[in-house]
């Protein structure tokens, strides 16, 4: 019993140290990303186009490990009953889905999506 308590105490202390190291690293990365847009491009993943004009983009879905059911759920959550009526579904960098009802010409909100002719350089701020 004494050995069990001693081991538990040792692991608890090491876990606490690990926890504070992770918190510290998270703070450093968040601060750095907020102040240097070049790092933002490296740290933040690009959004992924999962559905375009009612058609699933299966290669992107496979790369992002997203099932059709997940995309359909996002569409239903938006109150749309037909996949064919959706202009686009984008998997954002934070893991959420953006459902766009209709795609207009020159859709500037899609400037950072490679499949739409954009690039991750759209993540850079204008002041740098």
N, CA, C and O atoms as CSV, one atom per row, in Angstrom:
chain,resi,resn,atom,element,x,y,z
A,1,UNK,N,N,0.833,-1.193,0.000
A,1,UNK,CA,C,0.000,0.000,0.000
A,1,UNK,C,C,0.874,1.252,0.000
A,1,UNK,O,O,0.559,2.229,-0.679
A,2,UNK,N,N,1.955,1.226,0.749
A,2,UNK,CA,C,2.847,2.387,0.813
A,2,UNK,C,C,3.473,2.654,-0.561
A,2,UNK,O,O,3.594,3.804,-0.983
A,3,UNK,N,N,3.862,1.595,-1.242
A,3,UNK,CA,C,4.453,1.745,-2.576
A,3,UNK,C,C,3.426,2.344,-3.536
A,3,UNK,O,O,3.768,3.214,-4.337
A,4,UNK,N,N,2.201,1.900,-3.468
A,4,UNK,CA,C,1.141,2.416,-4.334
A,4,UNK,C,C,0.922,3.905,-4.099
A,4,UNK,O,O,0.799,4.671,-5.054
A,5,UNK,N,N,0.871,4.317,-2.845
A,5,UNK,CA,C,0.684,5.741,-2.516
A,5,UNK,C,C,1.882,6.544,-2.991
A,5,UNK,O,O,1.715,7.636,-3.534
A,6,UNK,N,N,3.086,6.023,-2.797
A,6,UNK,CA,C,4.293,6.731,-3.217
A,6,UNK,C,C,4.324,6.886,-4.730
A,6,UNK,O,O,4.627,7.964,-5.242
A,7,UNK,N,N,4.011,5.808,-5.446
A,7,UNK,CA,C,3.977,5.892,-6.907
A,7,UNK,C,C,2.910,6.876,-7.384
A,7,UNK,O,O,3.155,7.663,-8.298
A,8,UNK,N,N,1.739,6.834,-6.775
A,8,UNK,CA,C,0.665,7.754,-7.141
A,8,UNK,C,C,1.069,9.201,-6.928
A,8,UNK,O,O,0.769,10.061,-7.755
A,9,UNK,N,N,1.743,9.471,-5.828
A,9,UNK,CA,C,2.206,10.826,-5.537
A,9,UNK,C,C,3.245,11.281,-6.549
A,9,UNK,O,O,3.219,12.428,-6.997
A,10,UNK,N,N,4.152,10.396,-6.907
A,10,UNK,CA,C,5.181,10.729,-7.896
A,10,UNK,C,C,4.559,11.050,-9.242
A,10,UNK,O,O,4.902,12.056,-9.862
A,11,UNK,N,N,3.639,10.196,-9.701
A,11,UNK,CA,C,2.992,10.437,-10.989
A,11,UNK,C,C,2.136,11.693,-10.963
A,11,UNK,O,O,2.047,12.399,-11.966
A,12,UNK,N,N,1.510,11.979,-9.837
A,12,UNK,CA,C,0.690,13.190,-9.721
A,12,UNK,C,C,1.563,14.430,-9.850
A,12,UNK,O,O,1.181,15.383,-10.529
A,13,UNK,N,N,2.715,14.434,-9.218
A,13,UNK,CA,C,3.612,15.586,-9.311
A,13,UNK,C,C,4.134,15.761,-10.733
A,13,UNK,O,O,4.212,16.882,-11.234
A,14,UNK,N,N,4.489,14.664,-11.378
A,14,UNK,CA,C,4.980,14.756,-12.751
A,14,UNK,C,C,3.864,15.193,-13.692
A,14,UNK,O,O,4.110,15.935,-14.642
A,15,UNK,N,N,2.655,14.745,-13.438
A,15,UNK,CA,C,1.527,15.156,-14.271
A,15,UNK,C,C,1.270,16.643,-14.123
A,15,UNK,O,O,0.952,17.320,-15.100
A,16,UNK,N,N,1.405,17.151,-12.918
A,16,UNK,CA,C,1.196,18.571,-12.666
A,16,UNK,C,C,2.250,19.401,-13.397
A,16,UNK,O,O,1.935,20.438,-13.981
A,17,UNK,N,N,3.488,18.945,-13.361
A,17,UNK,CA,C,4.557,19.639,-14.080
A,17,UNK,C,C,4.277,19.611,-15.587
A,17,UNK,O,O,4.417,20.625,-16.270
A,18,UNK,N,N,3.888,18.459,-16.088
A,18,UNK,CA,C,3.546,18.345,-17.505
A,18,UNK,C,C,2.396,19.255,-17.889
A,18,UNK,O,O,2.404,19.858,-18.962
A,19,UNK,N,N,1.408,19.355,-17.016
A,19,UNK,CA,C,0.252,20.221,-17.263
A,19,UNK,C,C,0.701,21.679,-17.398
A,19,UNK,O,O,0.272,22.379,-18.315
A,20,UNK,N,N,1.566,22.136,-16.482
A,20,UNK,CA,C,2.027,23.518,-16.535
A,20,UNK,C,C,2.926,23.772,-17.748
A,20,UNK,O,O,2.922,24.870,-18.305
A,21,UNK,N,N,3.687,22.768,-18.152
A,21,UNK,CA,C,4.498,22.911,-19.366
A,21,UNK,C,C,3.595,23.080,-20.582
A,21,UNK,O,O,3.847,23.936,-21.430
A,22,UNK,N,N,2.541,22.266,-20.670
A,22,UNK,CA,C,1.602,22.383,-21.799
A,22,UNK,C,C,0.898,23.736,-21.809
A,22,UNK,O,O,0.739,24.344,-22.867
A,23,UNK,N,N,0.479,24.206,-20.648
A,23,UNK,CA,C,-0.170,25.524,-20.565
A,23,UNK,C,C,0.800,26.612,-21.026
A,23,UNK,O,O,0.424,27.511,-21.778
A,24,UNK,N,N,2.041,26.522,-20.573
A,24,UNK,CA,C,3.049,27.505,-20.969
A,24,UNK,C,C,3.306,27.497,-22.468
A,24,UNK,O,O,3.391,28.552,-23.096
A,25,UNK,N,N,3.431,26.301,-23.039
A,25,UNK,CA,C,3.644,26.200,-24.484
A,25,UNK,C,C,2.457,26.747,-25.258
A,25,UNK,O,O,2.636,27.423,-26.271
A,26,UNK,N,N,1.242,26.461,-24.790
A,26,UNK,CA,C,0.044,26.984,-25.450
A,26,UNK,C,C,0.043,28.513,-25.435
A,26,UNK,O,O,-0.296,29.146,-26.435
A,27,UNK,N,N,0.423,29.104,-24.304
A,27,UNK,CA,C,0.477,30.568,-24.199
A,27,UNK,C,C,1.512,31.132,-25.173
A,27,UNK,O,O,1.250,32.122,-25.856
A,28,UNK,N,N,2.675,30.507,-25.236
A,28,UNK,CA,C,3.747,30.988,-26.122
A,28,UNK,C,C,3.315,30.908,-27.585
A,28,UNK,O,O,3.529,31.853,-28.345
A,29,UNK,N,N,2.709,29.788,-27.985
A,29,UNK,CA,C,2.267,29.635,-29.368
A,29,UNK,C,C,1.149,30.635,-29.686
A,29,UNK,O,O,1.172,31.271,-30.739
A,30,UNK,N,N,0.177,30.777,-28.788
A,30,UNK,CA,C,-0.930,31.717,-29.033
A,30,UNK,C,C,-0.417,33.147,-29.146
A,30,UNK,O,O,-0.855,33.890,-30.025
A,31,UNK,N,N,0.500,33.541,-28.276
A,31,UNK,CA,C,1.077,34.889,-28.320
A,31,UNK,C,C,1.834,35.100,-29.628
A,31,UNK,O,O,1.696,36.140,-30.272
A,32,UNK,N,N,2.630,34.111,-30.014
A,32,UNK,CA,C,3.429,34.212,-31.231
A,32,UNK,C,C,2.547,34.308,-32.473
A,32,UNK,O,O,2.806,35.124,-33.358
A,33,UNK,N,N,1.523,33.490,-32.541
A,33,UNK,CA,C,0.620,33.504,-33.693
A,33,UNK,C,C,-0.112,34.839,-33.788
A,33,UNK,O,O,-0.354,35.342,-34.885
A,34,UNK,N,N,-0.460,35.405,-32.649
A,34,UNK,CA,C,-1.173,36.685,-32.652
A,34,UNK,C,C,-0.292,37.838,-33.123
A,34,UNK,O,O,-0.803,38.835,-33.633
A,35,UNK,N,N,1.012,37.716,-32.960
A,35,UNK,CA,C,1.904,38.829,-33.290
A,35,UNK,C,C,2.694,38.667,-34.577
A,35,UNK,O,O,3.180,39.658,-35.122
A,36,UNK,N,N,2.837,37.434,-35.084
A,36,UNK,CA,C,3.608,37.206,-36.301
A,36,UNK,C,C,2.789,36.390,-37.279
A,36,UNK,O,O,2.570,35.196,-37.074
A,37,UNK,N,N,2.334,37.040,-38.350
A,37,UNK,CA,C,1.453,36.360,-39.289
A,37,UNK,C,C,2.162,35.229,-40.031
A,37,UNK,O,O,1.502,34.292,-40.480
A,38,UNK,N,N,3.492,35.290,-40.174
A,38,UNK,CA,C,4.189,34.198,-40.836
A,38,UNK,C,C,4.015,32.900,-40.044
A,38,UNK,O,O,3.877,31.828,-40.634
A,39,UNK,N,N,4.021,32.991,-38.732
A,39,UNK,CA,C,3.820,31.814,-37.895
A,39,UNK,C,C,2.368,31.334,-37.973
A,39,UNK,O,O,2.104,30.135,-37.888
A,40,UNK,N,N,1.439,32.261,-38.135
A,40,UNK,CA,C,0.023,31.909,-38.260
A,40,UNK,C,C,-0.193,30.984,-39.453
A,40,UNK,O,O,-0.999,30.056,-39.388
A,41,UNK,N,N,0.526,31.239,-40.533
A,41,UNK,CA,C,0.404,30.420,-41.735
A,41,UNK,C,C,0.897,28.999,-41.470
A,41,UNK,O,O,0.359,28.040,-42.024
A,42,UNK,N,N,1.913,28.864,-40.627
A,42,UNK,CA,C,2.474,27.550,-40.320
A,42,UNK,C,C,1.611,26.796,-39.314
A,42,UNK,O,O,1.358,25.604,-39.486
A,43,UNK,N,N,1.159,27.479,-38.271
A,43,UNK,CA,C,0.444,26.832,-37.165
A,43,UNK,C,C,-1.003,26.517,-37.511
A,43,UNK,O,O,-1.492,25.431,-37.200
A,44,UNK,N,N,-1.690,27.451,-38.147
A,44,UNK,CA,C,-3.107,27.254,-38.459
A,44,UNK,C,C,-3.265,26.467,-39.757
A,44,UNK,O,O,-2.679,26.826,-40.778
A,45,UNK,N,N,-4.047,25.406,-39.720
A,45,UNK,CA,C,-4.275,24.664,-40.961
A,45,UNK,C,C,-5.161,25.461,-41.911
A,45,UNK,O,O,-5.925,26.328,-41.488
A,46,UNK,N,N,-5.047,25.156,-43.196
A,46,UNK,CA,C,-5.911,25.803,-44.176
A,46,UNK,C,C,-7.318,25.233,-44.074
A,46,UNK,O,O,-7.492,24.061,-43.738
A,47,UNK,N,N,-8.318,26.051,-44.360
A,47,UNK,CA,C,-9.670,25.502,-44.459
A,47,UNK,C,C,-9.742,24.520,-45.622
A,47,UNK,O,O,-8.985,24.632,-46.586
A,48,UNK,N,N,-10.645,23.569,-45.527
A,48,UNK,CA,C,-10.775,22.551,-46.578
A,48,UNK,C,C,-12.181,22.586,-47.155
A,48,UNK,O,O,-13.166,22.585,-46.416
A,49,UNK,N,N,-12.266,22.616,-48.463
A,49,UNK,CA,C,-13.544,22.590,-49.165
A,49,UNK,C,C,-14.039,21.149,-49.238
A,49,UNK,O,O,-13.401,20.306,-49.868
A,50,UNK,N,N,-15.166,20.862,-48.599
A,50,UNK,CA,C,-15.692,19.504,-48.524
A,50,UNK,C,C,-16.855,19.251,-49.471
A,50,UNK,O,O,-17.121,18.109,-49.846
A,51,UNK,N,N,-17.546,20.314,-49.857
A,51,UNK,CA,C,-18.692,20.187,-50.760
A,51,UNK,C,C,-18.712,21.428,-51.632
A,51,UNK,O,O,-18.583,22.545,-51.129
A,52,UNK,N,N,-18.870,21.244,-52.918
A,52,UNK,CA,C,-18.903,22.365,-53.846
A,52,UNK,C,C,-20.062,22.193,-54.801
A,52,UNK,O,O,-20.141,21.211,-55.539
A,53,UNK,N,N,-20.971,23.174,-54.775
A,53,UNK,CA,C,-22.156,23.179,-55.641
A,53,UNK,C,C,-22.913,21.857,-55.579
A,53,UNK,O,O,-23.271,21.277,-56.604
A,54,UNK,N,N,-23.149,21.396,-54.351
A,54,UNK,CA,C,-23.949,20.196,-54.142
A,54,UNK,C,C,-23.233,18.879,-54.340
A,54,UNK,O,O,-23.853,17.823,-54.224
A,55,UNK,N,N,-21.938,18.910,-54.636
A,55,UNK,CA,C,-21.161,17.684,-54.872
A,55,UNK,C,C,-20.086,17.551,-53.795
A,55,UNK,O,O,-19.360,18.502,-53.508
A,56,UNK,N,N,-19.994,16.364,-53.207
A,56,UNK,CA,C,-18.967,16.104,-52.202
A,56,UNK,C,C,-17.589,16.089,-52.852
A,56,UNK,O,O,-17.422,15.568,-53.955
A,57,UNK,N,N,-16.609,16.658,-52.173
A,57,UNK,CA,C,-15.222,16.631,-52.615
A,57,UNK,C,C,-14.543,15.513,-51.814
A,57,UNK,O,O,-13.977,15.744,-50.746
A,58,UNK,N,N,-14.618,14.299,-52.363
A,58,UNK,CA,C,-14.214,13.106,-51.621
A,58,UNK,C,C,-12.730,13.077,-51.272
A,58,UNK,O,O,-12.367,12.571,-50.210
A,59,UNK,N,N,-11.870,13.601,-52.125
A,59,UNK,CA,C,-10.435,13.620,-51.807
A,59,UNK,C,C,-10.172,14.459,-50.557
A,59,UNK,O,O,-9.435,14.038,-49.666
A,60,UNK,N,N,-10.772,15.638,-50.494
A,60,UNK,CA,C,-10.595,16.507,-49.329
A,60,UNK,C,C,-11.213,15.878,-48.083
A,60,UNK,O,O,-10.651,15.978,-46.993
A,61,UNK,N,N,-12.360,15.234,-48.242
A,61,UNK,CA,C,-13.005,14.590,-47.100
A,61,UNK,C,C,-12.134,13.464,-46.553
A,61,UNK,O,O,-12.044,13.271,-45.341
A,62,UNK,N,N,-11.504,12.734,-47.442
A,62,UNK,CA,C,-10.619,11.636,-47.030
A,62,UNK,C,C,-9.394,12.194,-46.295
A,62,UNK,O,O,-9.003,11.674,-45.250
A,63,UNK,N,N,-8.793,13.256,-46.848
A,63,UNK,CA,C,-7.618,13.873,-46.216
A,63,UNK,C,C,-7.948,14.412,-44.827
A,63,UNK,O,O,-7.134,14.321,-43.908
A,64,UNK,N,N,-9.138,14.971,-44.680
A,64,UNK,CA,C,-9.541,15.572,-43.405
A,64,UNK,C,C,-10.232,14.577,-42.475
A,64,UNK,O,O,-10.554,14.906,-41.333
A,65,UNK,N,N,-10.456,13.362,-42.969
A,65,UNK,CA,C,-11.128,12.305,-42.205
A,65,UNK,C,C,-12.531,12.740,-41.764
A,65,UNK,O,O,-12.902,12.634,-40.596
A,66,UNK,N,N,-13.279,13.226,-42.731
A,66,UNK,CA,C,-14.653,13.674,-42.503
A,66,UNK,C,C,-15.585,12.787,-43.306
A,66,UNK,O,O,-15.343,12.532,-44.486
A,67,UNK,N,N,-16.638,12.321,-42.679
A,67,UNK,CA,C,-17.619,11.469,-43.349
A,67,UNK,C,C,-18.726,12.331,-43.964
A,67,UNK,O,O,-18.970,13.459,-43.535
A,68,UNK,N,N,-19.382,11.771,-44.976
A,68,UNK,CA,C,-20.523,12.476,-45.585
A,68,UNK,C,C,-21.572,12.802,-44.531
A,68,UNK,O,O,-22.211,13.853,-44.593
A,69,UNK,N,N,-21.754,11.908,-43.562
A,69,UNK,CA,C,-22.758,12.135,-42.515
A,69,UNK,C,C,-22.451,13.406,-41.727
A,69,UNK,O,O,-23.373,14.111,-41.318
A,70,UNK,N,N,-21.164,13.711,-41.506
A,70,UNK,CA,C,-20.795,14.931,-40.787
A,70,UNK,C,C,-21.165,16.175,-41.587
A,70,UNK,O,O,-21.660,17.158,-41.034
A,71,UNK,N,N,-20.923,16.123,-42.882
A,71,UNK,CA,C,-21.250,17.258,-43.752
A,71,UNK,C,C,-22.767,17.428,-43.828
A,71,UNK,O,O,-23.275,18.548,-43.761
A,72,UNK,N,N,-23.485,16.319,-43.968
A,72,UNK,CA,C,-24.950,16.390,-44.010
A,72,UNK,C,C,-25.512,16.963,-42.702
A,72,UNK,O,O,-26.473,17.733,-42.719
A,73,UNK,N,N,-24.912,16.585,-41.580
A,73,UNK,CA,C,-25.365,17.109,-40.285
A,73,UNK,C,C,-25.161,18.619,-40.214
A,73,UNK,O,O,-26.018,19.334,-39.697
A,74,UNK,N,N,-24.035,19.110,-40.728
A,74,UNK,CA,C,-23.785,20.552,-40.735
A,74,UNK,C,C,-24.804,21.270,-41.612
A,74,UNK,O,O,-25.257,22.365,-41.277
A,75,UNK,N,N,-25.161,20.654,-42.732
A,75,UNK,CA,C,-26.155,21.246,-43.633
A,75,UNK,C,C,-27.524,21.282,-42.959
A,75,UNK,O,O,-28.227,22.290,-43.026
A,76,UNK,N,N,-27.896,20.186,-42.314
A,76,UNK,CA,C,-29.183,20.156,-41.595
A,76,UNK,C,C,-29.209,21.180,-40.472
A,76,UNK,O,O,-30.228,21.828,-40.231
A,77,UNK,N,N,-28.083,21.320,-39.790
A,77,UNK,CA,C,-27.997,22.287,-38.688
A,77,UNK,C,C,-28.265,23.709,-39.191
A,77,UNK,O,O,-28.780,24.552,-38.457
A,78,UNK,N,N,-27.917,23.953,-40.425
A,78,UNK,CA,C,-28.159,25.262,-41.043
A,78,UNK,C,C,-29.609,25.400,-41.521
A,78,UNK,O,O,-30.017,26.476,-41.958
A,79,UNK,N,N,-30.394,24.307,-41.437
A,79,UNK,CA,C,-31.800,24.353,-41.827
A,79,UNK,C,C,-32.047,24.085,-43.296
A,79,UNK,O,O,-33.104,24.431,-43.825
A,80,UNK,N,N,-31.091,23.477,-43.952
A,80,UNK,CA,C,-31.217,23.178,-45.378
A,80,UNK,C,C,-31.513,21.689,-45.519
A,80,UNK,O,O,-30.878,20.855,-44.873
A,81,UNK,N,N,-32.489,21.364,-46.375
A,81,UNK,CA,C,-32.905,19.963,-46.485
A,81,UNK,C,C,-32.350,19.241,-47.707
A,81,UNK,O,O,-32.515,18.027,-47.820
A,82,UNK,N,N,-31.691,19.958,-48.633
A,82,UNK,CA,C,-31.158,19.312,-49.829
A,82,UNK,C,C,-29.680,19.662,-50.002
A,82,UNK,O,O,-29.311,20.834,-50.081
A,83,UNK,N,N,-28.850,18.632,-50.057
A,83,UNK,CA,C,-27.414,18.825,-50.273
A,83,UNK,C,C,-27.188,19.543,-51.604
A,83,UNK,O,O,-26.293,20.379,-51.722
A,84,UNK,N,N,-27.990,19.216,-52.584
A,84,UNK,CA,C,-27.836,19.789,-53.924
A,84,UNK,C,C,-28.046,21.306,-53.945
A,84,UNK,O,O,-27.607,21.969,-54.885
A,85,UNK,N,N,-28.704,21.862,-52.935
A,85,UNK,CA,C,-28.972,23.296,-52.890
A,85,UNK,C,C,-27.852,24.103,-52.222
A,85,UNK,O,O,-27.922,25.330,-52.166
A,86,UNK,N,N,-26.825,23.422,-51.718
A,86,UNK,CA,C,-25.752,24.092,-50.983
A,86,UNK,C,C,-24.637,24.494,-51.949
A,86,UNK,O,O,-24.227,23.706,-52.802
A,87,UNK,N,N,-24.154,25.730,-51.803
A,87,UNK,CA,C,-23.057,26.203,-52.634
A,87,UNK,C,C,-21.728,25.599,-52.220
A,87,UNK,O,O,-20.945,25.170,-53.068
A,88,UNK,N,N,-21.466,25.562,-50.902
A,88,UNK,CA,C,-20.192,25.016,-50.419
A,88,UNK,C,C,-20.289,24.698,-48.939
A,88,UNK,O,O,-21.057,25.314,-48.200
A,89,UNK,N,N,-19.494,23.724,-48.526
A,89,UNK,CA,C,-19.276,23.446,-47.105
A,89,UNK,C,C,-17.766,23.434,-46.904
A,89,UNK,O,O,-17.033,22.745,-47.613
A,90,UNK,N,N,-17.317,24.214,-45.916
A,90,UNK,CA,C,-15.895,24.363,-45.636
A,90,UNK,C,C,-15.613,23.884,-44.223
A,90,UNK,O,O,-16.304,24.271,-43.280
A,91,UNK,N,N,-14.595,23.039,-44.075
A,91,UNK,CA,C,-14.102,22.670,-42.751
A,91,UNK,C,C,-13.092,23.726,-42.361
A,91,UNK,O,O,-12.034,23.843,-42.980
A,92,UNK,N,N,-13.418,24.502,-41.328
A,92,UNK,CA,C,-12.568,25.611,-40.914
A,92,UNK,C,C,-11.382,25.120,-40.084
A,92,UNK,O,O,-11.353,23.973,-39.639
A,93,UNK,N,N,-10.417,25.999,-39.885
A,93,UNK,CA,C,-9.209,25.658,-39.135
A,93,UNK,C,C,-9.513,25.270,-37.697
A,93,UNK,O,O,-8.754,24.518,-37.085
A,94,UNK,N,N,-10.618,25.776,-37.147
A,94,UNK,CA,C,-10.969,25.454,-35.756
A,94,UNK,C,C,-11.829,24.200,-35.633
A,94,UNK,O,O,-12.262,23.847,-34.536
A,95,UNK,N,N,-12.082,23.519,-36.771
A,95,UNK,CA,C,-12.829,22.272,-36.742
A,95,UNK,C,C,-14.325,22.425,-36.949
A,95,UNK,O,O,-15.042,21.424,-36.963
A,96,UNK,N,N,-14.813,23.632,-37.110
A,96,UNK,CA,C,-16.231,23.850,-37.361
A,96,UNK,C,C,-16.503,23.809,-38.859
A,96,UNK,O,O,-15.590,23.938,-39.674
A,97,UNK,N,N,-17.774,23.629,-39.208
A,97,UNK,CA,C,-18.191,23.621,-40.603
A,97,UNK,C,C,-18.866,24.946,-40.931
A,97,UNK,O,O,-19.689,25.438,-40.160
A,98,UNK,N,N,-18.520,25.514,-42.066
A,98,UNK,CA,C,-19.226,26.681,-42.589
A,98,UNK,C,C,-20.029,26.218,-43.795
A,98,UNK,O,O,-19.489,25.622,-44.727
A,99,UNK,N,N,-21.313,26.499,-43.761
A,99,UNK,CA,C,-22.202,26.140,-44.866
A,99,UNK,C,C,-22.565,27.423,-45.592
A,99,UNK,O,O,-23.109,28.354,-44.998
A,100,UNK,N,N,-22.261,27.464,-46.884
A,100,UNK,CA,C,-22.538,28.636,-47.704
A,100,UNK,C,C,-23.673,28.275,-48.655
A,100,UNK,O,O,-23.557,27.359,-49.469
A,101,UNK,N,N,-24.776,29.017,-48.534
A,101,UNK,CA,C,-25.964,28.708,-49.328
A,101,UNK,C,C,-25.716,28.832,-50.817
A,101,UNK,O,O,-25.980,27.899,-51.575
A,102,UNK,N,N,-25.210,29.981,-51.237
A,102,UNK,CA,C,-24.985,30.208,-52.667
A,102,UNK,C,C,-23.618,30.819,-52.858
A,102,UNK,O,O,-23.193,31.674,-52.080
A,103,UNK,N,N,-22.927,30.378,-53.900
A,103,UNK,CA,C,-21.631,30.940,-54.245
A,103,UNK,C,C,-21.814,32.054,-55.256
A,103,UNK,O,O,-22.375,31.851,-56.332
A,104,UNK,N,N,-21.336,33.226,-54.897
A,104,UNK,CA,C,-21.362,34.330,-55.841
A,104,UNK,C,C,-20.055,34.378,-56.613
A,104,UNK,O,O,-19.089,33.699,-56.263
A,105,UNK,N,N,-20.032,35.178,-57.657
A,105,UNK,CA,C,-18.786,35.307,-58.415
A,105,UNK,C,C,-17.785,36.094,-57.572
A,105,UNK,O,O,-18.130,37.109,-56.968
A,106,UNK,N,N,-16.551,35.617,-57.540
A,106,UNK,CA,C,-15.502,36.283,-56.769
A,106,UNK,C,C,-15.751,36.225,-55.275
A,106,UNK,O,O,-15.569,37.225,-54.581
A,107,UNK,N,N,-16.162,35.082,-54.771
A,107,UNK,CA,C,-16.470,34.925,-53.346
A,107,UNK,C,C,-15.216,35.156,-52.509
A,107,UNK,O,O,-14.403,34.245,-52.348
A,108,UNK,N,N,-15.053,36.370,-51.972
A,108,UNK,CA,C,-13.830,36.737,-51.261
A,108,UNK,C,C,-13.680,36.019,-49.924
A,108,UNK,O,O,-12.569,35.938,-49.401
A,109,UNK,N,N,-14.752,35.502,-49.364
A,109,UNK,CA,C,-14.654,34.750,-48.107
A,109,UNK,C,C,-13.930,33.418,-48.315
A,109,UNK,O,O,-13.508,32.781,-47.350
A,110,UNK,N,N,-13.792,33.005,-49.557
A,110,UNK,CA,C,-13.118,31.745,-49.869
A,110,UNK,C,C,-11.693,31.973,-50.373
A,110,UNK,O,O,-11.117,31.099,-51.020
A,111,UNK,N,N,-11.121,33.145,-50.078
A,111,UNK,CA,C,-9.799,33.515,-50.598
A,111,UNK,C,C,-8.673,32.628,-50.084
A,111,UNK,O,O,-7.614,32.567,-50.708
A,112,UNK,N,N,-8.874,31.939,-48.960
A,112,UNK,CA,C,-7.797,31.107,-48.416
A,112,UNK,C,C,-8.016,29.622,-48.665
A,112,UNK,O,O,-7.386,28.788,-48.014
A,113,UNK,N,N,-8.894,29.283,-49.591
A,113,UNK,CA,C,-9.174,27.889,-49.911
A,113,UNK,C,C,-8.538,27.555,-51.253
A,113,UNK,O,O,-8.947,28.093,-52.282
A,114,UNK,N,N,-7.535,26.670,-51.254
A,114,UNK,CA,C,-6.810,26.364,-52.495
A,114,UNK,C,C,-7.711,25.880,-53.625
A,114,UNK,O,O,-7.489,26.237,-54.782
A,115,UNK,N,N,-8.722,25.074,-53.311
A,115,UNK,CA,C,-9.607,24.555,-54.357
A,115,UNK,C,C,-10.393,25.658,-55.053
A,115,UNK,O,O,-10.923,25.456,-56.145
A,116,UNK,N,N,-10.467,26.815,-54.424
A,116,UNK,CA,C,-11.182,27.948,-55.018
A,116,UNK,C,C,-10.199,28.964,-55.596
A,116,UNK,O,O,-10.578,30.094,-55.903
A,117,UNK,N,N,-8.931,28.558,-55.745
A,117,UNK,CA,C,-7.929,29.444,-56.316
A,117,UNK,C,C,-7.232,30.304,-55.292
A,117,UNK,O,O,-6.459,31.188,-55.661
A,118,UNK,N,N,-7.483,30.069,-53.997
A,118,UNK,CA,C,-6.868,30.867,-52.946
A,118,UNK,C,C,-5.614,30.213,-52.396
A,118,UNK,O,O,-5.186,29.158,-52.865
A,119,UNK,N,N,-5.038,30.854,-51.399
A,119,UNK,CA,C,-3.839,30.310,-50.766
A,119,UNK,C,C,-3.842,30.670,-49.289
A,119,UNK,O,O,-4.632,31.503,-48.844
A,120,UNK,N,N,-2.954,30.036,-48.535
A,120,UNK,CA,C,-2.855,30.293,-47.107
A,120,UNK,C,C,-2.255,31.672,-46.829
A,120,UNK,O,O,-2.264,32.121,-45.683
A,121,UNK,N,N,-1.741,32.347,-47.844
A,121,UNK,CA,C,-1.199,33.685,-47.633
A,121,UNK,C,C,-2.307,34.657,-47.245
A,121,UNK,O,O,-2.021,35.752,-46.761
A,122,UNK,N,N,-3.567,34.276,-47.449
A,122,UNK,CA,C,-4.683,35.117,-47.026
A,122,UNK,C,C,-4.749,35.204,-45.494
A,122,UNK,O,O,-5.439,36.073,-44.960
A,123,UNK,N,N,-4.041,34.315,-44.782
A,123,UNK,CA,C,-3.993,34.364,-43.331
A,123,UNK,C,C,-3.059,35.461,-42.816
A,123,UNK,O,O,-3.074,35.783,-41.628
A,124,UNK,N,N,-2.262,36.022,-43.691
A,124,UNK,CA,C,-1.343,37.083,-43.262
A,124,UNK,C,C,-2.105,38.392,-43.147
A,124,UNK,O,O,-2.990,38.686,-43.950
A,125,UNK,N,N,-1.750,39.164,-42.148
A,125,UNK,CA,C,-2.386,40.484,-42.003
A,125,UNK,C,C,-1.729,41.477,-42.944
A,125,UNK,O,O,-0.586,41.284,-43.360
A,126,UNK,N,N,-2.447,42.538,-43.279
A,126,UNK,CA,C,-1.962,43.541,-44.224
A,126,UNK,C,C,-0.825,44.392,-43.665
A,126,UNK,O,O,-0.049,44.972,-44.424
A,127,UNK,N,N,-0.726,44.467,-42.319
A,127,UNK,CA,C,0.265,45.349,-41.723
A,127,UNK,C,C,1.659,44.736,-41.647
A,127,UNK,O,O,2.581,45.385,-41.153
A,128,UNK,N,N,1.837,43.504,-42.123
A,128,UNK,CA,C,3.163,42.875,-42.074
A,128,UNK,C,C,3.686,42.607,-43.450
A,128,UNK,O,O,4.788,42.081,-43.600
